[in-house]
Amino acid sequence: MNWQPNRSLPLSLSKQIVQWMTEQIESGEWPIGTKLPPQRKLALSFGVNRSTLQEAIDELKANGLLSSKTGSATYVSNDSWNVLVKQKQTNWQQYIEASIHKSNFQTIQLINEFEQDDSVIRLGTGELNPLLLPSAAIHASLSGLDLDGKTIGYSSPQGSLSLRQAICSYVQKRGIVTSPENICIVSGALQALQLISVGLLETGSFVLQDRFSYLNSIHTFQSFGMHLYGLSEHQYTLDMIQRIRRNRQAILYTIPTLHNPTGNCMTIQQKKELYALCESAQLPIIEDDVYCELLFDEEPTPAMKAFDQTGGVLYIGSVSKTLSPGLRIGWVIASTPVIQRLADIKMQMDYGSSAISQQIVEHWLRTGLYERHIEQLKIELQRRAELMDSLLQQHFQAIASWEKPKGGFYIWIKFHEPIVTTDLFMQLLKNKVLINPGYIYAANDAHHIRLSFAYGSDAELEQGIEILYQQIQTNKHR
């Protein structure tokens, strides 16, 4: 051995020996099982005293690179390569834990994972059954689109002008009078919320919402240091809003028509009163209206945006719950400065939503295909809702309560006893049934389940409800 540590370096002699020996093992010069020379001979070769050498060897043993038994020689450890590989691997977990965006709750991660498993009965999924999507009609409409090099390229920051014009016409039935300049095309309602969170709100802002809220099942606002504040209906007062804000930025999030998860619908009077309250408190409103077209037997009341005279309402619409979630097309209607801000951030994120998807949605809105599809879809959803209501009456009348759905996808069932726990969720998952428990919409809730009649087949709904009932009964008698 011709190597010796450099005494002029600031690194200690023992550390230099550790580095050099590690390099010999990494390079293969010292293969696994190599027997090191006696320590006296090594210390003499390195030009150091034995205590310095012993310090280096002890560190290498602690690192798992060398090993020896009491009174025996020292060897390159059998596990040295594994140790070196681990030492070289990037510690991504450390990066993940320090990142800005929070991870989903474990229950939601499991829901997202098992929604991809075709053997699972999906009793909670907020998505239409593939057979309810107009796949053939969408495919047929593609042939009539003008797909040249310009139209399939990047669109303007706010999205396709022709689609925005079509949306202007379409939302008039919601009482909304707007212009293309006040619309930004987004990749679904969730992206709209993400753009609002990073584009309009500061860290520490308050997002007021209903006690049970879709926002609690995602981390769009919390990841950027904003606080969700759940209120029951009677708590929406000017005094309460002012006390919550405490001179901080705040915004209200609401789904006034076919609320997720409860299915509740505000009357026109309730909408007007909430809008007036927020206007007097100078509290902006995010109106999420993605389910409004799915009322079964009545037309939805005008959107809160229809009352907006001051630009305080950010209105979100989408075709994900009605036409196709895969198209990834939604929109925000707001005042011009807000739209310009959201469009600027969206361009920084993804350079705009799919140009082809935008053309498809425009075609469906302009030709009336969309409205005709909605009418047929509502008939099938109502049939499914009546089936699930019947199944619940057969099994759960004695232990739970619920409202017969007025539309949408969901039944919000409330159990008399606190039985909806993570244990119940996992037990059902083992039995291939997936639910959306109430505790993902309000922390510590143990009384509710959001059941969906939109995804499963009739047979799956019947089997899934039966398994849910049997599991609850099993737990009750333990």
Summary of the structure (lengths in Angstrom):
residues: 478
radius of gyration: 30.7
end to end distance: 71.7
largest distance: 94.4
contacts: 1469
relative contact order: 0.12
helix: 48%
strand: 13%
